[in-house]
Amino acid sequence: MLVEKNVPLQPYNTFHIVAKAHSLVRVTSEDDVQTVISDPELGPAQKFVLGGGSNIVLTGDVKPVVLKVEVMGRRLVEETSKAFIVEAGAGENWHDFVTWTLEQGYPGLENMALIPGTVGASPVQNVGAYGAELQDRIESLDAVDLRNGQMFTLNAAQCAFGYRDSVFKHASSGASEDGSNRQALGLKDRALITRVRFRLPKPWKAVLGYADLDRKMAESGVSAPSAQQIYQWICDIRRAKLPDPQVIGNAGSFFKNPTVTQDQCDDIIAREPKIVHYHLADGSVKLAAGWLIDACGWKGKSVGQAGVYERQALVLVNRGAGTDGNGATGGEVMTLAKAIQTSVYERFGIRLEPEPVVV
């Protein structure tokens, strides 16, 4: 096992924020995790699991031992009359994996194309886009308990998925030490996901209904698009709206779309008739956070080198090159985020919740 010291993390976070890991270990298998846990120095140390770095804001050097997940591999586990079961290592790039499933003839993830990050991080955040969410496609996942090295498997229900939420984002309440009843305990900072399996239903059914997709259908004259067509449309839509992290540092959507009651929505509509909103099956209403931020005049504004993207107010960006240390700091990003939260609350009475993990 190689323990790397003072490792620059700028290449490993999509915001391109300059920071270092005091210690970093690359995890390519479950055995690597066991080796770390059994090590007399690393075992007791606090640990930070790093995937693609697409959902973090680094506010300084990282003192916990960084476990850089690089478990690779893609395979068809099983095909039944009702579904394809496919598996990917946690270190696989999410978009590359989605592309591979379609190339192999396993549709079902196309609406989530071009979401940044790794496969292993996708259940943590319960990623989703354009009407599809990971919770609707996940079969199960394998993980290692970082406290005792115990390997375990969770099904979709045990992951306790919510909107951009899961059991991996909630801390333990301090119950049993044997690793049982994980769903009730919470697995924040405790689990390292190694592999994820997905259930892609047969026959395939298109997930449509978003305005951007409706526009693409109208423009192309295609009323019954294939999975590959939807995939291409999603890629085109996202590239037109969102900055490429390899060119402009960012962490994708910075805030969750808030959910309110119908009465709250009616009250806001009375004051702001143009507010973008979506009715959910449970009777609640999801508001477009980007619209709220834009309405407060933040699009294109900056704090230091941290700014609000000109084409999509939901995305905060690093306006500096970053490679020479002159880019945005994590502190600037969070100062900007808090100023936006204050503006939205003062105007709409709604508290925006950030998506990224602040380290």
URQUI-V390455 format. One record per backbone hydrogen bond with DSSP energy under -0.5 kcal/mol. NH is the residue of the N-H (numbers start at 0). CO is the residue of the C=O. If there is no record, write none. Layout:
NH&CO / NH&CO
This chain:
2&0 / 3&1 / 3&23 / 5&21 / 6&20 / 8&18 / 9&18 / 11&8 / 12&9 / 13&52 / 15&12 / 20&6 / 21&19 / 21&61 / 23&3 / 24&65 / 26&24 / 26&67 / 27&25 / 32&28 / 33&29 / 34&30 / 35&31 / 36&32 / 37&33 / 38&34 / 38&35 / 42&38 / 44&41 / 47&64 / 49&66 / 55&52 / 56&356 / 58&56 / 61&19 / 62&60 / 64&45 / 65&22 / 66&47 / 66&64 / 67&24 / 67&65 / 68&49 / 68&66 / 69&26 / 69&67 / 71&69 / 74&86 / 76&74 / 76&84 / 77&84 / 79&82 / 83&199 / 84&77 / 85&83 / 85&197 / 86&74 / 87&195 / 88&72 / 89&193 / 90&70 / 91&70 / 91&88 / 93&116 / 96&92 / 97&93 / 98&94 / 99&95 / 100&96 / 101&97 / 102&98 / 103&99 / 104&101 / 105&100 / 106&104 / 111&108 / 112&109 / 114&111 / 118&91 / 119&89 / 121&117 / 121&118 / 122&118 / 124&120 / 125&121 / 126&121 / 128&131 / 131&128 / 133&126 / 135&132 / 136&133 / 137&133 / 138&196 / 139&196 / 140&153 / 141&194 / 142&151 / 143&191 / 144&149 / 145&143 / 145&189 / 148&144 / 151&142 / 153&140 / 155&138 / 158&154 / 158&155 / 159&156 / 160&155 / 161&164 / 163&125 / 163&161 / 164&161 / 166&158 / 168&165 / 169&166 / 184&180 / 185&181 / 186&166 / 187&169 / 189&186 / 190&186 / 191&143 / 192&190 / 193&141 / 194&141 / 195&87 / 196&139 / 197&85 / 198&136 / 199&83 / 199&197 / 200&198 / 201&81 / 207&205 / 213&209 / 214&210 / 215&211 / 216&212 / 217&213 / 218&214 / 219&215 / 220&216 / 221&216 / 222&220 / 229&225 / 230&226 / 231&227 / 232&228 / 233&229 / 234&230 / 235&231 / 236&232 / 237&233 / 238&234 / 239&235 / 240&236 / 241&237 / 244&242 / 246&243 / 247&243 / 248&317 / 249&13 / 250&251 / 250&315 / 253&313 / 254&313 / 255&352 / 257&255 / 259&284 / 264&260 / 265&261 / 266&262 / 267&263 / 268&264 / 269&265 / 270&266 / 270&267 / 271&267 / 274&271 / 277&285 / 279&283 / 282&279 / 284&259 / 285&277 / 286&257 / 287&275 / 288&286 / 291&287 / 292&288 / 293&289 / 294&290 / 295&291 / 296&293 / 297&292 / 299&307 / 300&297 / 302&305 / 305&302 / 306&316 / 307&300 / 308&306 / 308&314 / 314&311 / 315&251 / 315&313 / 316&306 / 317&248 / 318&304 / 318&316 / 324&321 / 332&328 / 333&329 / 334&330 / 335&331 / 336&332 / 337&333 / 338&334 / 339&335 / 340&336 / 341&337 / 342&338 / 343&339 / 344&340 / 345&341 / 346&342 / 347&343 / 348&343 / 348&344 / 349&343 / 351&349 / 353&351 / 354&253 / 356&54 / 358&56 / 358&356
